[in-house]
Amino acid sequence: MSFTADRLVLFGATGDLAQRMLLPSLCALDADGLLHADLKIVGTARSELSTEEYRDFAREALEKFLPDNRRGGMADFLNRLHYVPLDATTLEGYDRLAQEVGAYEGGLAIFLSTAPSLFEATIGGLKHAGLTEGNVRIGLEKPLGTDLGSSCEINDAVARAFPEDRIFRIDHYLGKETVQNLLALRFANLLFEPVWNSKYIDHVQITVAETVGLESRVAYYDDSGALRDMVQNHMLQLLALVAMEPPTSFDSTAVRDEKVKVLRALRSVAKDETVTGQYRAGAINGAAVPGYDEELGKDSDTETFVAIKAHVDNWRWKGVPFYLRTGKRLPERVTEIVVQFRCIPHSIFEGRGATTQPNRLVIGIQPEENIQLTMMAKVPGLDREGLRLRPVPLDIAMPDAFSGTVRRIAYERLLLDLIEGDQTLFVRRDEVEAQWEWIDAIRELWHQAEIKPRTYSAGTWGPSAAIALAERDGVSWHDE
């Protein structure tokens, strides 16, 4: 049953995510008239704040993280906010929370941005207070476990109170415009889909590179590492969108059915198909930065870099490698998908001394949202010394192409979809579990083969073995 919630509860309402993303996103939606006039937002966290104090807290966050041109009606938005202090591990505060929420005639949406260890206790508290009854749906922020077993425990706890069609597992990458545009690029253009297969595509690269180190995530990151922090969710979701079959419709069930098929078709990774690394002291943008062990204050085997050669064993992609790469303290912040097409079967220009290069499609996700298709073109001239061909990029800069539209934070779309009940851009339980099965097998391989992270200097593109991983197949990473 579809419904638009008239109550929204934010757990973790004083946390970093709330300050940087959730409150700015909700305020921007409100300024654009996209939140229902009756929507009441109740924040809760351990901090002992009154509603007025929380509104002051929210105002400071908005002034810091929301651009000036998107703050219209900020006072009206702040008046929507209410706050109830709550220790999620005890039942004491949940009745007060339910009292503050009040009757939700339209429905209730709950957003959990807390440690996964608190999920089961939180669900129990919500059930105790009657906040799982009626028209209620719940959004879950990652991480959802540290392996398949812990993920199943979390999902089982949530499933005891909510059916699957009321559970919204968030991967904020799916809220990014360019990620959604990948579906439009593939399935709204006759140009691409006929050549989107192993006959015409040589390989695919997916890179998620960060220049930052640990920042404020020391404890979480050392327990997680790059494989679980980035590959398990963001990168596998991008791979699934690239490799999925055309769904029957742009419907949440149809889209997610096709993504699951891709994840289940992933071949187990071999020992020589994975490289791990950990950064040491170096320089980022000319500034000296410490190594991981220095930031952490101790030795650690946690990987800050991963490169994987993956395969999707199905009819469409058999024989096409997918090269995945992610890491911290790399030379630039970039998230992109590179689709490298094969060479033409025969060049009519060889007799004229001209060489051709295969076409390449680059989909930039961050920091710039763009699509670039490299085509071969003739260099102008009389060709007295031979015909010359050169690759020419055809660029579509998304902000320029849609200059009259508002560029939104990914969480704006996801929060609005949570409130209104559209699950298309959220992750289903079987997707999560298929992702964890593949990731757990890689971690077990590392353990059995005693694979330890190789060191690399901050400001470089990871260990040299990652370059060799691709070069063995005659492939160069897109930054080369």
Beta strands, then each sheet from edge to edge (+ up, - down):
strand 1: 7-11
strand 2: 40-45
strand 3: 81-85
strand 4: 108-112
strand 5: 136-141
strand 6: 167-170
strand 7: 201-209
strand 8: 274-280
strand 9: 282-284
strand 10: 287-289
strand 11: 305-311
strand 12: 321-327
strand 13: 334-341
strand 14: 360-366
strand 15: 370-378
strand 16: 389-397
strand 17: 454-457
sheet 1: 3+ 2+ 1+ 4+ 5+ 6+
sheet 2: 16+ 15- 14+ 13- 7+ 12+ 11- 8+ 17+
sheet 3: 9+ 10-
end
